[in-house]
Amino acid sequence: MGFRSEFHCTEKAQWVFILAGAMEIGLRDGSSRIFRPGDHFYSADTVPAGERFDAAVHGHWSRQLGDEALVTLFVRG
């Protein structure tokens, strides 16, 4: 089955398109959202300027849901 990441940030803001499978994104406040084929979102969860990444403070986690392969397209601006 799929993956689950630890808390992390993106290096640069980017668009994320779900092409196949399902992906869940979890936030620091405990909320999460599931994205399926055809869904897309703008990910701007970067480390604030002048700060160093702290896994206890920054970021989000992501995971693949189900047995279908997760296929994503990332477009950086």
PLY file of the C-alpha trace (Angstrom):
ply
format ascii 1.0
element vertex 77
property float x
property float y
property float z
element edge 76
property int vertex1
property int vertex2
end_header
0.00 0.00 0.00
1.00 3.65 -0.27
2.99 6.10 1.76
2.56 8.59 4.57
5.06 11.39 4.93
6.22 13.13 8.06
5.47 16.83 8.46
7.25 18.78 5.73
7.05 21.98 3.66
7.39 22.51 -0.05
10.53 24.24 -1.29
8.56 26.57 -3.59
4.86 27.24 -4.01
3.29 24.94 -6.61
0.07 23.66 -8.13
-0.71 20.00 -7.42
-3.02 18.02 -9.72
-4.30 14.55 -8.79
-4.33 12.39 -11.93
-5.06 8.97 -10.36
-5.55 7.49 -6.92
-6.36 9.47 -3.79
-4.20 11.63 -1.55
-4.92 12.99 1.91
-3.23 16.14 3.19
-3.15 16.84 6.95
-2.54 20.19 8.60
-1.13 21.22 11.98
-4.60 22.03 13.32
-5.58 18.36 12.96
-7.78 18.86 9.91
-7.26 16.94 6.69
-8.69 16.84 3.19
-8.84 14.10 0.57
-8.07 14.84 -3.07
-9.12 12.55 -5.93
-8.57 12.50 -9.72
-9.51 15.84 -11.24
-8.88 17.74 -8.01
-6.12 20.31 -7.77
-4.83 22.80 -5.23
-2.21 25.48 -4.78
0.39 24.47 -2.21
2.19 27.45 -0.70
3.18 25.79 2.58
6.78 26.99 2.63
9.04 27.81 5.56
8.64 31.51 6.42
11.51 33.75 5.32
14.30 33.90 7.88
13.22 30.72 9.68
14.56 27.18 9.63
12.19 24.25 9.21
10.99 22.89 12.56
8.93 19.69 12.26
7.15 20.56 15.50
5.91 23.88 14.10
5.87 23.95 10.29
4.40 21.94 7.49
1.81 19.38 6.55
1.76 15.62 5.97
0.46 13.67 3.00
-0.48 10.08 2.33
-1.80 7.84 -0.37
-5.23 6.35 0.30
-6.28 2.93 -0.98
-4.54 0.48 -3.24
-4.69 2.46 -6.49
-1.39 4.06 -7.44
-1.25 7.78 -6.69
-0.25 9.83 -9.74
0.27 13.56 -9.26
1.47 16.43 -11.39
3.37 19.28 -9.72
3.66 22.61 -11.54
5.97 25.22 -10.05
5.55 28.84 -10.97
0 1
1 2
2 3
3 4
4 5
5 6
6 7
7 8
8 9
9 10
10 11
11 12
12 13
13 14
14 15
15 16
16 17
17 18
18 19
19 20
20 21
21 22
22 23
23 24
24 25
25 26
26 27
27 28
28 29
29 30
30 31
31 32
32 33
33 34
34 35
35 36
36 37
37 38
38 39
39 40
40 41
41 42
42 43
43 44
44 45
45 46
46 47
47 48
48 49
49 50
50 51
51 52
52 53
53 54
54 55
55 56
56 57
57 58
58 59
59 60
60 61
61 62
62 63
63 64
64 65
65 66
66 67
67 68
68 69
69 70
70 71
71 72
72 73
73 74
74 75
75 76
